[in-house]
Amino acid sequence: MSDSIADIVNGVIDDSLSDEQVIDWLQNIFDNGLDEQSTITLTESMRDSGEVLTWPEDWKHLVVDKHSTGGVGDKVSISLAPALASCGLKVPMISGRGLGHTGGTLDKLESIAGFRIDLSIAELQQQIADIGVAMVGQTDSLVPADRRMYALRDVSGTVASIPLITSSIVSKKAAEGLAALVLDVKHGRAAFMSEREKAEALAQSMADAANGMGITTSVVLSTMDNPLGCAVGNALEIVESVETLCGRGPHDLEDLVCVQGGILLAASGIVGEMEEGALMIHDSLNDGSAFEKFLQMVDAQGGNRDDFSSDHSMLSSLGLLDEGVLSTEIYAEHKGWIEDIDAMSIALGCLDLGSGRKKLADTVDHAVGAIIETQVGDEVEVGDSLIVIYHRGELPEGLSESISSAFNIEKDPVEIKSRITEIIG
């Protein structure tokens, strides 16, 4: 099986296999799955289909990254990567764009005027050596097999296969030359894998593949029923990321940043235990060092660090003070405690405003979105603000009502639970 997998991946790359032959092979994996070793072999073959980053011997053990299966308001990477670099790790974070109900990390970063996500491999390696962090898009030379395979998975209906998802995600992370990786796999109604059992299966498959390739890998299972943090929308999420980097972020977002950072600091040997690493990350968010790394990254990738010198200049540079951006506030209609905020309803509303893509060719409006003014567990009175929607022109018909219905208010106090449901590894 190992030889045939390598041969097939080679055939994908050199076009010696037709689309029909590759689809037949993908369909077989979709129908019958792959065992653990075959999944590792497929992932290695995909990684080796292109360039693999290498790092100097004296600090290659410090090269780390994280991957999230995504969610509404998930801006963890933008705060985590600079915080990790400020603690001594090297983070060559290669990210993607969003498709569907949320913007991706690259869409958020492109809210920053001038920010380049298209660094060459040489530029990426130099920036990691110089400042320890870069956040970029995938280059053509990394894992080229995945581009053709994903396109064929998409047209053949074989996307939702755990071995194929695993090999696609892990091969790209492995091509970064990582020593350690943390995976944030989400479950809940606004997650890619809504059922926890399926999320656990995907998490275990990705962890097994990455560990099998020599990357020390842990998984954080976390919920995605409610939006993460308060901001939904690309430029708005940059603002909240900056607030988090300055020690003023929402508790649930800061919790995920500190825990995932703590895991990577422990995996790299900088600290002995995850809890110690989480405190180290927390300190970096409060002493200015994580924010300074973020500013260095902005400068290095074509942005202007002075745009973040004050709240007004940041809002202006991100287009949030554009006169064409209007705001509509939604208020509580009865008193009680916020029991639930439906992430998917808010995400689909923001998508209708232009914050994401319904199809690949769509243009993202970085300035639109929403700021959630109350969180689960908060007590509200009639007339209290629930959410502010940022939009252009009139709101689409029914959008105000659908977003208002995302908030469930109960008569009795509500227990606040951690988003993190399990840490594996």
Buried (B, 14 or more C-beta within 10 A) or exposed (E): EEEEBBEBBBBBBEEEBEBEEBBEBBBEBBEEBBEBEBBBBBBBBBBBBBBBBEBEEEBBBBBBBBBBBBBBBBBBBBBBBBBBBBBEBBBBBBBBBBBBBBBBBBBBBBBBBEBBBEBEBEBBBBBBEEBBBBBBBBBEEBBBBBBBBEEBBEEBEBBEBBBBBBBBBBBBBBBBBBBBBBBBBBBBEBBBBBEBEBBBBBBBBBBBBBBBBEBBBBBBBBBBBBBBBBBBBBBBBBBBBBBBBBBEBBEBBBBBBBBBBBBBBBBBEBBEEBEEBBBBBBBBBBEBBBBBBBBBBBEBBBBBBEBBEEEEBBBBBBBBEBEEBBEBEBBBEEEBBBBBBBBBBBBBBBBBBBBBBEEEEEEBBBBBBBBBBBBBEBEBEEEBBBBBBBBBEEBEEEBBEBBBEBBBBEEEEBEEEEBBBBBBB
